[in-house]
Amino acid sequence: EGALYAAIKGEAWAQFALKKICDTNRSKVKDPEKRDKLHPRYPVGAKRTLFSDDFYPAVDKSNVFLHEDGIKEICEMGIVNSDGSRIEVDTIIYATGFITNPL
């Protein structure tokens, strides 16, 4: 937690370390579209930081789909997107992160 706090506060060594961790994790995803979707668009510490050895390789599998668009509803067979298209699924992982208060 100390290193994460230091990175949030802008300490160069901590930001460098977190960038290396993120780059290493992203290198585990071969699909450039998925890799781009996994790249954070928010400052360090704004959402939960994931340190994992198996998450990124699991996401890189061909049977895994990352959905970023709006969901209209969840039905018996899967998901109805905001544009009306449907995606049949076996499993839905609802991972939105969380909102933190500024330090």
N, C-alpha and C positions, 0 to 999 in steps of 0.2 A: 504494500500500500504506500510505503514511503516513496518509492520510485515513481509510482503513478501520480502521487500528489506533487512531486517535484516536476514532473512533465507538464502537469496542468498549470503549474506556476511559471512554466517557461524555461526551466533550467535546461541548458543545451545538452548536457550529458544524458539526461533522462529522456528528452525528446529523441535523441539519436538512438538510444536503446530501444524505445518503443517503435521507432520507424524500422529498425532492423527486425524486430519481432514480427511486425505487420508484413514486411517484405518477404520474410521467410514463410509465413503462413500463406500469403497470396501465391508464392511460387509453387505451392502444392496443388494449385488449381490450374489445370492445363487449358481449360476452355476460357478464352479471353472474355466472352460475354459474362460468364459467371464470375470471373475474377473481378471484372469491373463492378458488378453488382455488389460484391463483397467489400469493395473499397469504401471505407467510412467517408461520409460527406459532412462530418461534424467534428468539433474539436475533441482532442483526447480527454477522456473522463466524462464527456457529456452523456455517454451511454456505457453500459457494462462492457468491460474489456474481456475478450475471450482469449484465454491461453489454453490451447488444446492441441494434442498430437493427432487426433483422429477426426475432428470436425471437418477440416478443409478437404482431406482426401475423400471423406464420405460425400461431401457436396459435389465433388468433381465426378462422381459416378454418373453414367449415362442415364440412369433411371431417376435421377434427382432433378427437380425443376424448382428454380427460385422465382417466385411470383411477387412482383413489386406493385402491380396495379391494384386498383380498387376492387373490392369484393362486394357484390350486391347481396349475395346470400350463400349459405351453405345448405346443400340439399342432401338427400339420401345417397346420391351417386357421386357427390363431390362438390365442386365450387361453381357458382354462377358469377362471372366477372361483371364489373360495372358496365361493360360494353355489350352484355348479353351472351357472350360466348361461355361455353361450359368446359370444365376440365374434370374428367373422371379421375378420382384418386382413391387410394386405399388408406392413406394416412395424411393428416394435416398437422404440420408443426406450426403453432402460432407463436412466433418469436418476435415481439415488437420492441424489446429492450425496455428501458424505463427512463423517466425524466428525473434529473437531479437538480438540486438547488445550487446556484453559484456559490463558490467558496468565498 
